[in-house]
C-alpha cells in the first residue's frame, strides 16, 4: 500500500513549490530509507524522521518546511519548536 500510495504523492508534488508537506507513516525503517532515496533522485525534497535518523538537522528542516515528503515511524515524533 505504501509504495503504491507514494507514486500518487509523487505525481501530485512533482513540479510544485515546497508549500505543502506530505507525511507518510511506516513501521519499516528500511522501506522508508529506500523510499527517501527513490524520491530524492526523482527531485522531491524527501527525508525520514525516527530512531534511525542520525542527522539532528533533519527535524529542524521538517519544522521549517524544507521537505515535501516526510516518512516517519509510528513512534517517531517531531518536537514542538
Secondary structure, DSSP 8 states (H G I E B T S, - for coil): -HHHHHHHHHHHHTT--TT--EEEE-S-HHHHHHHHHHHHHTT--EEEESTT---THHHHHHHTT--SEEEE-SS------
